[in-house]
């Protein structure tokens, strides 16, 4: 195995088990059986190592997402692509990669718990997400811009929850059941499709809010 891959594999395993902050370069090089110079040569820093760790899985996912959306938009021939199909194009590559790489799913859950996901999303997902946001907006012409904004926030919040710890939010529920990554994300897709297409919410008048 190439030195770079050995370092990445070791870092992925350690971060999945104990988190990014708790994983030191010294620990990575010790368990990978390489020297510090090798890490600096291939990555430069712990943060760049993390970037490469994410990119080796996510690059393919994002490429597949865009390819699927391109195909759907070509097939639609100028018409909006339905919400459920846009969501399928976004989530199916994620399901396929996550199902094959459960350890990487744990890495992303650790990063979510450490508050690192927003910066990672900006760095590695921004252009891809922008394409899907545009497609969803076209599919929902009757939803106001403000309402659409909030539905996007709820989407990304639900995604984060589903990846990090989907069954621990309500105490005592579903504790003894095994939840495959694919089934969790497919449930999320159904939930989001319904949420995006739901009737617009109505804000309570301020006077009623005060009285309540």
Secondary structure, 3 states (H helix, E strand, C coil): CCHHHHHHHHHHHHHHHHCCCCCCHHHHHHHHCCCHHHHHHHCCCHHHHHHHHHHHHHHHHHHHHHHHHHHHHHHHCCCCCCHHHHHHHHHHHHHHHHHHCHHHHHHHHHHHHCCCHHHHHHHHCHHHHHHHHHHHHHHCCCCCHHHHHHHHHHHHHHHHHHHHHCCCCCCCCCCCCCCCHHHHHHHHHHHHHHHHCCCCCCCCCHHHHHHC
